[in-house]
């Protein structure tokens, strides 16, 4: 990721690094602002890493791609397994989301976006009404999930049984258990060749949301794998990338829908 991020040092944004949203060293976020302007639609991006690895600085290229289309971007770190279990990871993601809701101007749309484990984190925040105050959660105007696991119980990896423990909390890790008709629009993107997170996850979530009357759409990209879908945001790929084109089109559509009528 180092070379990709070096190529992504754009002059179009101002970066505020390591803003604290909690007391732990991992509870910090980076805030990319288009020309230093806070008054923009904002994307909160959660990275993946199987809930065990990741650093916000490695995803500058994602922010750079979205900033060029006029969106501010916020990327938080969060505590990782095995130092903590999923409950603490989720607490961090909620705290980061609350920071965004508190600091982005109220009239500006806010979007959630994530890759892999980060998509699972974001989907749960968007769908599980117990995680955020109901009035506050309505400020999330849409969700973009890249190669996300949303329906993966029973677990197929040994450490997941501990990560998502205790047993009675296993269902809380599955976004499909929280589908609702009044959630934000979901846009679920998957690579056809993803051998890390099966594309059936996004299909399952989309169908279950649609069954209850909610809004969910899905795109599957040929000859694209689990990491490849994220790398579409790199400077090497993004100008001709269908993934970036579709992502920006979804964001722009949602922004138009939230604009006040004249």
N, C-alpha and C positions, 0 to 999 in steps of 0.2 A: 504493500500500500504506500510505501514511502515515496517511490517515484511518482505514482499517480497523484499524491497530494502535493508534491513539489510543483507539478504541472498545473495544479489547481489553485495556486495562490493568485487569485483574481484581484484586480484593483477596483472591482465594482462593489465590494463590501468592506465594512469595518467589522472587525472581530473583537468581541469582548470575551476573553478567556477566563475559565475557572471561576465562574460566578457560583457562589455557594447557595444551595437550597436546603442544606442540612449541616450537621456538625461533623459527619464522617468525611474522611479524605476523598471517598469516592462519590460523595454527594455534591458534585459540581457540574456545571454545564457551560457550553460554549454557545455564544449568541452571535450569529452572522446577520448583519443588518445591511440592506441595500443602501449604499451610500450613507450609511449611518442613520437611516430613517426608520424610526420605530413604528411609524404609522403605515404599516404594510400588512397584507395577509401573511400569516406565519405558519410554518410547518414544523411540528415537533417530531423529530426522528429518533427512534430507538433502534440501535444496532443489535445484531445477533451475536452468536458465539456459544450456543448451547447452554446459555445461562452461566457459563464458566469462564468466559474470556471476552476481551474487548476493551478498547479505549476510544473515547470520543475523538481524539486528535486524528485517528486513522480514517475518519469519515468526512474529512474536509471536502473531498471531491463530490460527495453527495450534496453538501451545502452549496458548493460552487455552481453545480449544475442548476439547482433550483433558484439561486440568487440571480442568475442570468435571465431568468424568466420573471423576475420581479417579486419573488417571495423571500421574506426573511426566514431563517432556519435556526432552530435551537436543537442542539445535540447534547443530551446529558450522559454522564456515566451513571452506573448504579453498582451496588455491591454484588459480589459474585459467589456462586457456589464453588467450593464447599465451606467458605467462610460463613455464609448465611444460607438459609433455605429460601424457597420461592416467596414465602410470605414477606420476608424482609426486602427481597428484590422488588416485589410489587409495591411495598410501602415507599420505596425510593422512587419508583416510576410515578406513583400518585403524587408524591411531593414535588417532583419535577413538573408534572402537569399543572399542579396548583400554582407553582411559581409562574408558569407561562400565562395562566388565566389571570393572575394578579398583575402582570406586567405588560401584557399586550393590550393596547387600547381597546376598549370594550366594543367599539364599532367595527373592529377588524376581524375577519374570519380567521379561525384557528383550525388547522388540520393535523391529524395524527398520521404518522407513517412509520413503518418498521420493516425490517428484513429478518426473516427466520424467527429466532426466539424473540426478537424485537417486535415482530409482527404479532406474535401471540400476546406479548405484553400490551401493545397498543389496542388490539382487538378487545381484550378484556376490559380495558379502561372505557372503551367506547360502548360496550354492551352491558356490563355488569353495573346496574344502577346502585348497588351497595357501595361502590368504590368512591364515587364523587357525589357531592350534593346535587340533587336533581336539577335545580335551576342553573347551577354552574355548568353541569355536563352538557346542557343545551347549547353552550357556546362552541362545542366541537362540531364543526360543519362537515366533516367527512373523514374517512379513513382509507389509506392506501396500504395494502399488505403485500409485501414481496416475499414469495416462497414461504408463507407462514404455516406453522402447525396449529391447527385449530380443533382437531378431533383425533387425539392420539392416545386415548385410553382404551385398553390396557397399555401401559408403557412398554416400549421395546428396548429401552436402554436401562441397564442395571441401576445407574445412579439416579435415574428419574424417580424411582420408588422412594428414595431418601429425600431428593430435592423437593418434591411436592408433598412430602409427609406433613402431618400425620395422615393416617388412612382416611379419616373422615373428611379431609380437605382435598382429596384427589379430584373430585368433580369440579372444584373451583379453578382448576388449571385449564379447563376445556371451554373455549369460547362458544362452541356449539350449544352449551348448556344455558346460554344467556341470550339467545336470539330474541328479538322483540321487533314489533312493527314500527316503533317510534324512535329507533336509534338513528345515528347519522348514516348517510349513504356509505356503503362499503364498496371499494374497488379492489378486487383480489387478483393479483398478477402471479403467474407461475410459469416456470420453464418446463417445456414438454419433456426434457431429458434430465429433470431434477431427480437424482438418486439419493438425496439426503432427506428431503421432506416430500413425500408423495403428493402429486398434484390433486389427488383425491381429497386432501384436506380443504383446499379452497373450494372445491366443488361441493363438498358436504356443507360448509358454512354458507355458501351462496344459496343453496337449495333450501336450507332450513330457515334462513332469513326470509326468503321469498315466500315460503309456505305460510309464515305468520303475517304476511302483508308488508314486510319491510323492503328496503331498497338495497339490492346487492347485485353487482356485475362482476364478471370474471373474464380475464384474458389469458390464453395459453400461447406461449411463444415457441415455435419450432426450433429444434436444435439448440436449446438453451438450458444450461444447468443451474445448480443452486447458487453458486457464486457468480456465474455469468450474468444473471439477471440484475445483480447489484452493480456489477462492473459496467453495465450499460450507461451509468451516470458518470463514468470517467471521461476525461477529455478525449481519449482515443476513440470512444464510441458514440458519445451522446449526440453529436450533430446529426447522425443518420439513424439514431436508435428509435425503434418503435416503442420501446418501453418508456423512454423519456417523453416522446411525443404523446403517448396515451396518458401518462401521469399528468403532464401539464394540461392536457385537454380536460381531464377530469377536474383538476383544481380550478381551472378557469371557469368551467361550467358551474361548479358549486359557488364560486365567488359571484357570478352573475345572478344566481338564484337567491343569494343573500342580500344583494344590493337593494336599497330602498327604491320603491317606485317613485317616479317623478310626477 
